[in-house]
Amino acid sequence: MTVATLIVLLLVIAGAVWLIRQRSVARTRELDDARADARRWVERLGGQVLALTGTDPASKQALADAAERYNAAGSQMDQAQSVAQARQVTETAYEGLYYVRAARTTMGLDPGPELPPLPGQGRAGAVSEDRTVDVEGHAYSASPNPSGRNRHYYPGGTVAGRPVPQGWYSEPWWRSALIGGAWGVGSALLEKSELDARYGRYTNANLAEYHVPVNADIGTLDISFVGQPDPHINPHGARGIGEIGITGVAGALGNAVYHATGVRVRDLPITLDKILPPTTA
């Protein structure tokens, strides 16, 4: 290898190293900028959540929803390690600020400056008149302004793949998410991983043998909201939805089995062999 070739090779390597470092610096700077922007919006949301107090059921509910978004944005911020994740934090803060605007409007206050649009919001539109529909014997209503019945605000967007217009509704948009807590029936009564101790492998690592509840197992569900705030979480007593609809199901079913049979089962799933007395041959 000649000296000239060696010099060219070293220059190529040095250029590649410099380019990689520049890209790394650029990515770091972009992430820092995205996190700073997200933090600005989260702090703005937090200032509104902590400063405002609802004066009627609709504004109180809107501020509780804003507080939930504030909690969610704070959690997302702590875990944001990419630009996309930081932008999700910003979007969550936007959602919370839309709830704040709705609450301020309901209380007769200046709603403040316009906010950036949410994904799918433009396509979903807004409720323009009072509407009522009956679904399986249950009446649902929506209106452009809050009322005694329609006190759950939604800023507009996509829920479960469907556009939902901006407006005030008789049912919260997250009600169906809590109904999804029926999945807790699976963990309480059906789901169990069987481990082969000889080979350290699961023997039911497929949906044919790992049992989960289906529609026929669950049937029709309805839920009720207690409406009891938790003042220890935040000033508005708002709690996130997340797993809340699931965590209490197993305990509730365990208590039901205990009251019906007198047997307290302390390991899941609850199966007949844990309830019935052992038989002797």
C-alpha positions in Angstrom: 0.0 0.0 0.0 1.4 3.3 -1.0 1.6 6.4 1.2 -0.9 8.2 -0.9 -3.4 5.3 -0.7 -2.9 5.2 3.1 -3.5 8.9 3.4 -6.7 8.7 1.3 -7.9 5.8 3.4 -7.3 7.7 6.6 -9.1 10.7 5.2 -12.1 8.6 4.3 -12.2 7.0 7.8 -11.9 10.4 9.4 -14.7 11.8 7.2 -16.9 8.9 8.1 -16.3 9.4 11.8 -17.0 13.1 11.5 -20.2 12.5 9.6 -21.4 10.0 12.2 -20.7 12.4 15.0 -22.4 15.3 13.2 -25.5 13.1 12.7 -25.4 12.1 16.3 -25.1 15.7 17.4 -28.0 16.7 15.1 -30.2 13.9 16.5 -29.4 14.9 20.0 -30.1 18.6 19.2 -33.4 17.6 17.5 -34.5 15.5 20.5 -33.5 18.3 23.0 -35.6 20.8 20.9 -38.6 18.4 20.8 -38.4 17.8 24.5 -38.1 21.5 25.2 -41.1 22.2 23.1 -43.1 19.4 24.8 -42.1 20.7 28.2 -43.3 24.2 27.3 -46.8 22.8 26.4 -46.9 20.6 29.5 -46.0 23.4 31.8 -48.7 25.6 30.2 -51.2 22.8 30.7 -50.1 22.4 34.3 -50.5 26.1 35.0 -54.1 26.0 33.8 -55.0 22.8 35.6 -53.6 24.0 39.0 -55.1 27.5 38.7 -58.6 26.7 37.6 -61.5 25.3 39.6 -64.7 24.3 37.9 -68.0 26.0 38.7 -70.4 23.5 37.3 -70.5 19.8 36.5 -69.4 20.3 32.9 -66.4 22.5 33.6 -65.4 20.3 36.6 -65.4 17.2 34.3 -63.5 19.0 31.6 -60.8 20.1 34.1 -60.7 16.6 35.5 -60.0 15.3 32.0 -57.4 18.0 31.5 -55.7 16.9 34.7 -55.6 13.3 33.5 -53.9 14.5 30.3 -51.5 16.4 32.4 -50.6 13.4 34.4 -50.2 11.3 31.2 -48.0 13.9 29.6 -45.8 14.0 32.6 -45.3 10.3 32.6 -44.6 10.3 28.8 -42.1 13.1 29.3 -40.1 11.0 31.8 -39.9 8.2 29.3 -39.4 10.1 26.0 -36.2 8.9 24.3 -36.9 9.9 20.7 -38.3 12.8 18.8 -41.5 10.9 18.0 -42.0 10.2 21.7 -41.5 13.8 22.6 -44.0 14.8 20.0 -46.5 12.4 21.5 -46.0 14.3 24.8 -46.8 17.5 23.0 -49.9 16.0 21.4 -51.1 14.8 24.9 -50.6 18.3 26.2 -52.6 19.7 23.3 -55.5 17.4 24.2 -55.4 18.6 27.8 -55.4 22.3 26.7 -58.5 21.6 24.6 -60.3 20.4 27.7 -59.1 23.6 29.5 -60.5 25.7 26.7 -63.8 24.0 26.9 -63.9 24.5 30.7 -63.0 28.1 30.4 -65.7 28.7 27.8 -68.3 27.0 30.0 -67.3 29.2 33.0 -67.6 32.3 30.8 -63.9 33.0 30.7 -61.7 33.9 27.8 -60.7 30.5 26.2 -57.3 31.8 25.3 -55.3 31.5 22.1 -56.1 29.0 19.4 -54.4 25.6 19.7 -52.7 23.5 17.0 -55.1 20.9 15.5 -55.2 17.3 16.8 -54.7 14.4 14.4 -58.0 13.6 12.8 -59.8 16.6 14.3 -60.4 18.4 11.0 -61.8 15.2 9.4 -64.1 14.5 12.4 -65.6 18.0 12.4 -67.8 19.3 15.2 -71.3 18.7 16.6 -73.5 21.4 15.1 -76.8 20.7 16.7 -78.4 18.7 19.5 -78.7 15.0 18.6 -80.0 11.9 20.3 -79.7 8.3 19.2 -80.9 5.0 20.7 -78.6 2.0 20.7 -79.8 -1.3 22.2 -82.3 0.5 24.3 -79.9 3.1 25.6 -80.2 6.8 24.6 -77.0 8.7 23.8 -77.0 12.5 23.1 -74.6 15.1 21.9 -74.7 18.9 21.6 -72.4 21.8 20.6 -72.7 23.2 24.1 -72.8 21.6 27.6 -76.0 20.8 29.3 -77.2 19.0 32.3 -77.1 15.7 30.4 -74.2 16.4 28.0 -71.3 17.3 30.3 -68.5 15.2 28.8 -66.4 17.1 26.3 -64.4 15.6 23.5 -62.1 17.8 21.4 -62.6 15.8 18.2 -60.5 13.1 16.6 -60.4 9.4 16.0 -61.6 6.8 18.6 -61.1 3.1 17.7 -60.6 4.0 14.1 -63.8 6.1 13.8 -64.1 9.9 13.6 -65.8 11.5 16.6 -66.8 15.1 16.2 -65.8 17.8 18.7 -68.7 18.5 21.1 -70.3 17.6 24.4 -71.6 14.1 25.0 -73.9 12.3 27.5 -71.3 9.5 27.8 -67.5 9.9 28.2 -65.5 8.8 25.2 -63.4 6.6 27.5 -66.4 4.6 28.7 -65.7 1.8 26.2 -62.1 1.7 27.4 -63.3 0.8 30.9 -65.7 -1.8 29.5 -62.5 -3.3 28.0 -61.7 -4.2 31.6 -63.7 -7.3 30.9 -60.3 -8.6 29.8 -59.7 -9.0 33.6 -62.1 -11.9 33.5 -59.5 -13.8 31.5 -56.7 -13.3 34.0 -59.1 -14.2 36.9 -60.7 -17.3 35.4 -58.9 -18.6 32.4 -55.4 -17.4 31.6 -52.4 -19.4 32.8 -49.0 -20.1 31.3 -47.9 -23.7 31.6 -44.2 -24.1 32.0 -42.3 -27.3 31.1 -39.7 -27.4 33.9 -37.5 -29.9 31.9 -36.9 -27.6 29.0 -37.8 -24.2 30.4 -40.4 -23.6 27.6 -44.0 -22.8 27.8 -46.3 -25.6 26.5 -49.3 -23.4 25.7 -47.6 -20.5 23.9 -50.4 -20.1 21.3 -54.0 -19.0 21.3 -55.3 -22.5 20.8 -54.1 -23.7 24.2 -53.7 -20.4 26.1 -57.4 -19.7 26.9 -58.7 -16.1 26.7 -62.3 -15.0 27.0 -64.4 -14.5 23.9 -67.7 -12.7 23.3 -69.7 -15.8 24.3 -67.9 -15.9 27.7 -68.5 -12.2 28.5 -72.0 -11.4 27.2 -73.4 -7.9 27.8 -71.5 -5.6 30.2 -72.5 -2.3 31.7 -70.5 0.0 34.0 -71.2 2.7 36.5 -69.0 5.6 37.5 -68.7 6.1 41.2 -67.7 9.7 40.7 -65.5 9.7 43.8 -62.4 12.0 43.3 -59.0 11.1 44.6 -57.6 14.4 46.1 -54.2 12.8 46.7 -53.4 12.4 43.0 -54.0 16.0 41.8 -56.2 19.0 42.8 -59.0 17.8 40.4 -59.0 14.2 41.6 -58.5 12.9 38.1 -57.2 9.4 37.5 -55.9 7.8 34.3 -57.9 5.1 32.6 -55.2 2.7 31.5 -55.4 -0.5 33.5 -57.9 0.7 36.1 -60.7 -1.1 34.4 -58.8 -4.4 34.6 -57.1 -4.4 38.0 -60.2 -4.7 40.1 -61.9 -7.5 38.1 -59.9 -10.4 39.6 -60.4 -9.2 43.1 -64.2 -8.7 42.6 -64.5 -12.2 41.1 -62.4 -13.7 43.9 -64.7 -12.1 46.5 -67.8 -13.3 44.6 -66.4 -16.9 44.7 -65.6 -16.6 48.4 -69.1 -15.3 49.3 -70.7 -18.1 47.2 -68.6 -21.0 48.3 -66.7 -20.0 51.4 -63.4 -20.8 49.7 -60.8 -18.0 49.4 -58.7 -18.5 46.3 -55.4 -16.6 46.4 -53.7 -17.6 43.2 -55.0 -17.1 39.7 -56.8 -18.3 37.7 -59.7 -19.4 39.8 -60.5 -22.9 38.7 -62.8 -25.6 39.9 -60.0 -27.7 41.3 -59.1 -24.9 43.7 -62.7 -24.6 45.0 -64.0 -28.2 45.2 -62.7 -30.4 48.0 -60.2 -33.1 47.1 -61.7 -36.5 46.3 -60.3 -39.8 47.5 -60.4 -42.9 45.4 
